[in-house]
Amino acid sequence: MRNIFNQFFGSATSGGIVLFLCVIISLCLANSPLGPAFERLLNFPLGYETSSIHLRYSVALWINDGLMAIFFLLVGLEIKREVINGGLSTPRKAALPILSAIGGAVIPAGIYLLTNGGTPTASGWGIPMATDIAFALAILAMLGNKVPLSLKVFLAALAIVDDLIAILVIAVFYSDELHLIYLGYAAGIMVLLLLFNKLGIRPLAFYLVPGLFIWYFVHHSGIHATIAGVLTAMAIPMKAKNEAESPLLTLEHALVIPVNFLIVPIFALANTNIRFERAMLEGLVSPLGIGIIVGLCLGKPAGVYLMSKLAIKLNIAQLPAGATWKHVVGVGSLAGVGFTMAIFIALLSFDDSLLVAEAKFSILVASFLSGTIGYLLLNNSKTITKSQ
C-alpha cells in the first residue's frame, strides 16, 4: 500500500487526473439539485473582522485569494530555481522557452483583442495567455518514452515563463485602485525578507511568517493578493551550507503534493461549477468564446512555433535534443491548455456572472481541444536519434 501511495503521488500524471476528476465533480454538482447548496457554501463568509482588521471573506474568495497565494508561492519558487540553475540559468538555455512563451502569450492576446476589441468583453484579453503546467505536463507524461525527455524540460520552462508573464499581467492590468500605504507596508516587509536573505538567515519561518503579513497588506493595497506568494518566493534563499538542505528546494518539495493534490483541485471544484445553459453554447461562437478558443487552440502553437523559428534563425537557441518542429508545434498545443491560470484571469476580468460562466466554458472546451491535439501530434512524431 505504501508503494502504491508513493507511486501515485510521485507520478507526473496523477495531479492531472485528480484535477480532471475535480472538474467533472464540480460540473456534476453545479448541474444537480445540490447546485444551489454548493453555491451557498462557496458564498458562506468565514474569518475575523474588527474596526481595524478585515479578514472576513467568502469561502470562494479565501480559495481564490488565499489558497491560490500558496500556488503562486510554488510557482515563484520554480521560477527562481530555473533562473538560478535550471532551464533559464544561461542566456542560450533561456532564449528558446522565453521567446516561445512571449510568442505564445502575445499572439493569443492579439487574437482575442481582434475579436473583442471595443466590446464589453475586451478586458478578458489576458485569458488565453497562460498555460496550466499541471495539465500540460500530465498529458506529456502520458506519452512516456514516445517523446524525448528534453521536451518535458522545454515545456516546463516555457510554462514557468508563461506563468511569470501572467503574474506580471495580473499585477499591472488586473489590479484595483492602489492604496499606497498598504503597498508601502508590504514593500517594507519585503525589504526585511531580502535583508534576511543577505544576512544568510536560513530557517523558513523567517520568510513564511512575514509572508503572511505581505499577503494581508498586498490584498488591501489593490494589487491581487496572490502576488504576495511570488514576492515571498523571490526572497527565500536557494543556496545553503549543505546544498541538500537548500531552503528553497526544501519548501518547493514540501509544497508540490499539497498544491497539486489539494489546492489546485479545490480551486477547480470552486471555479468550474458551471451550470449549463443554452446561452453558453451560443457563447462559444460569440466574440468572447472565439477569442478564447482560437487564442488557445491556434494562437498558442502559432506563437510558440514562430518565436522558436526566430530564435533558431538568429542562432541564439537550438531545438531540444531529439526534437523536431512537429514536436515544437505539439508542445505549443499543450501550452494551449490554459485551465487554472486562464480561469483565474477570467474571474478578474468580468463582473457579470454570465460572462464569467461563458469564459469558463470556453476555457474548458479550448483546453480539451488543445490537449487532444497536442497529444495526437506528439504521439505521431518521431524522435531524432544521434545516429540520424
Residue pairs with C-beta under 8 A, 6 or more apart in sequence:
8 14
9 257
9 261
11 141
12 137
12 138
12 140
12 141
13 138
13 141
13 142
14 138
14 260
14 261
15 134
15 138
15 260
15 261
15 264
16 134
16 135
16 137
16 138
16 139
16 141
17 138
18 260
18 261
18 265
19 134
19 135
19 138
19 260
19 264
19 265
19 268
19 339
20 135
21 265
22 265
22 266
22 268
22 269
22 272
23 268
23 272
23 364
25 269
26 268
26 269
26 270
26 271
26 272
26 273
26 274
27 272
27 273
27 274
29 35
29 38
29 273
30 38
30 39
30 272
30 273
30 274
30 275
31 275
31 276
35 273
35 275
38 273
39 273
41 59
42 58
42 59
42 60
42 63
42 270
42 273
43 58
43 59
43 60
44 58
44 59
45 56
45 57
45 58
46 56
46 57
46 58
46 59
46 62
47 55
47 56
47 57
47 62
48 55
48 56
49 55
49 56
54 220
55 216
57 65
57 66
59 270
60 270
60 271
63 266
63 267
63 270
63 271
64 267
64 270
64 271
64 344
64 347
65 219
65 224
65 225
65 226
66 215
66 225
67 263
67 266
67 267
68 226
68 229
68 263
68 267
68 344
69 215
69 225
69 226
69 228
69 229
70 229
70 255
70 258
70 259
70 263
71 226
71 229
71 259
71 263
71 264
71 267
71 340
72 167
72 226
72 227
72 228
72 229
72 230
72 233
73 211
73 229
73 230
73 232
73 233
73 255
74 229
74 233
74 252
74 255
74 256
74 259
75 160
75 163
75 167
75 229
75 230
75 233
76 229
76 230
76 231
76 232
76 233
76 234
77 233
77 236
77 248
77 251
77 252
77 255
78 160
78 252
79 88
79 160
79 163
79 164
79 230
79 233
80 233
80 234
80 236
80 238
80 248
81 238
81 248
81 249
81 252
82 88
82 89
82 156
82 157
82 160
83 89
84 238
85 238
86 157
87 93
87 94
87 97
87 153
87 154
87 156
87 157
87 160
88 94
88 97
88 98
88 157
88 160
88 161
91 316
92 316
92 317
92 318
94 157
95 311
95 316
95 317
96 154
96 308
96 311
96 312
96 317
96 318
96 319
96 320
97 154
97 157
97 158
97 160
97 161
98 161
99 307
99 308
99 310
99 311
99 317
100 158
100 161
100 303
100 304
100 307
100 308
100 311
100 328
100 332
101 158
101 159
101 161
101 162
101 165
101 304
102 161
102 165
102 303
102 307
103 302
103 303
103 304
103 305
103 306
103 307
103 308
103 310
104 129
104 131
104 158
104 162
104 299
104 300
104 301
104 303
104 304
104 307
104 332
104 335
105 129
105 130
105 162
105 165
105 166
105 303
106 303
107 295
107 299
107 300
107 302
107 303
107 306
108 128
108 129
108 295
108 296
108 299
108 300
108 303
109 125
109 126
109 128
109 129
109 295
110 299
111 128
111 291
111 294
111 295
111 298
111 299
112 124
112 125
112 127
112 128
112 291
112 292
112 295
113 122
113 125
113 291
114 291
115 287
115 290
115 291
115 294
116 122
116 124
116 125
116 287
116 288
116 291
119 287
120 352
120 355
121 286
121 287
121 288
121 291
121 350
121 355
123 349
123 350
124 288
124 291
124 292
124 345
124 346
124 349
124 350
124 355
124 359
125 291
126 166
126 169
126 170
126 173
126 174
126 345
126 349
127 291
127 292
127 295
127 338
127 342
127 345
127 346
127 349
127 359
127 363
128 291
128 292
128 295
128 296
128 299
128 300
128 338
128 342
128 366
129 162
129 165
129 166
129 169
129 338
129 342
129 345
130 162
130 163
130 165
130 166
130 338
130 340
130 341
130 342
130 344
130 345
131 158
131 159
131 162
131 163
131 300
131 334
131 335
131 336
131 337
131 338
131 341
132 159
132 337
132 338
132 339
132 340
132 341
132 342
132 367
133 156
133 159
133 160
133 162
133 163
134 260
134 264
134 340
135 337
135 339
135 340
135 367
135 371
136 155
136 159
136 334
136 335
136 337
136 371
136 374
137 152
137 155
137 156
137 159
139 334
139 337
139 371
139 374
139 375
140 147
140 151
140 152
140 155
140 331
140 334
140 378
141 152
142 375
143 375
143 378
143 379
146 378
146 379
146 383
147 327
147 330
147 378
147 381
147 383
148 320
148 321
148 322
148 323
148 327
148 383
150 320
150 321
150 322
150 323
151 320
151 323
151 327
151 331
151 378
153 320
154 320
154 323
154 331
155 331
155 334
155 335
158 304
158 331
158 335
159 335
162 335
162 341
163 341
166 341
166 345
167 227
167 230
169 345
170 224
170 226
170 227
170 344
170 345
170 348
171 223
171 224
171 227
174 224
174 345
174 348
174 349
175 222
175 223
175 224
176 222
177 222
178 221
178 222
178 223
179 220
179 221
179 222
180 221
182 217
182 218
182 220
182 221
182 222
183 217
183 218
183 221
183 222
183 223
185 213
185 217
186 213
186 214
186 217
186 218
186 221
186 228
186 231
189 210
189 213
189 214
189 217
190 214
190 231
190 235
192 210
193 206
193 207
193 210
193 211
193 214
193 232
193 235
194 235
196 206
196 207
196 235
197 235
197 236
197 237
200 237
201 237
202 237
202 240
202 245
202 247
203 247
204 236
204 247
204 250
204 251
207 232
207 235
207 236
207 247
208 232
210 232
211 228
211 229
211 231
211 232
214 228
214 231
214 232
215 225
215 228
215 229
218 224
218 225
218 227
218 228
218 231
219 225
219 228
224 348
226 344
233 248
236 247
236 248
236 251
237 246
237 247
237 248
238 246
238 247
238 248
238 249
239 246
240 246
240 247
264 340
267 340
267 343
267 344
268 339
268 340
271 343
271 344
271 347
271 360
272 343
272 360
272 364
274 280
274 357
274 360
274 361
274 364
275 357
276 361
277 357
279 354
279 358
280 357
280 358
280 361
283 289
283 358
283 361
283 362
284 290
284 293
284 361
284 362
284 365
286 358
288 355
288 358
288 359
288 362
289 358
289 361
289 362
289 365
292 342
292 359
292 362
292 363
292 366
293 362
293 365
293 366
293 369
295 366
296 336
296 337
296 338
296 342
296 363
296 366
296 367
296 370
297 333
297 336
297 366
297 369
297 370
297 373
299 336
300 332
300 333
300 335
300 336
300 338
300 370
301 329
301 332
301 333
301 335
301 336
301 373
301 374
302 332
303 332
304 328
304 329
304 331
304 332
304 335
305 325
305 328
305 329
305 332
308 317
308 319
308 328
311 317
312 318
312 319
319 325
319 328
320 327
322 383
322 384
322 385
323 383
323 384
324 381
324 382
324 383
324 384
326 377
326 381
327 378
327 381
327 383
329 377
330 374
330 375
330 377
330 378
330 381
331 374
331 378
332 374
333 370
333 371
333 373
333 374
333 377
334 370
334 371
334 374
334 375
334 378
335 370
336 366
336 367
336 369
336 370
336 371
336 373
336 374
337 367
337 370
337 371
337 374
338 363
338 366
338 367
338 370
339 363
339 364
339 367
342 363
342 367
343 359
343 360
343 363
346 356
346 359
346 360
346 363
347 356
349 355
349 359
350 356
350 359
